Amino acid sequence: MKWFSLTILLLLFIGLLLYLISERGTKEKKSEFKVQVVATESGFGYQILNGEKILIKQDFIPAVQGDKPFATAKDAQLIGNLVAQKLSNGESPVVHLKEIENLNITLPLN
């Protein structure tokens, strides 16, 4: 009888452990970030979404002085992807001018 009780207890513990592991995987999948390019009055911007929730709304090129929109949807998408990747890696979403230059983003003249 003692072995039977220990076996049942062990099986319950293993089941709980498997449940917790599967829940952790589900939560990680829920925190996937998506990029949505948006048209602005004079160009393009992007939004970073987690599910349906907008986390970041960026109408202008980050790290560039003044309110300068992206010249193309492709440029906005590239920087949005960079920000989403940073968030997925648990990094700060701050974009630096060097990163913008490395992605060959068209920068406005003045």
Disulfide bonds with the S-S distance in Angstrom:
none
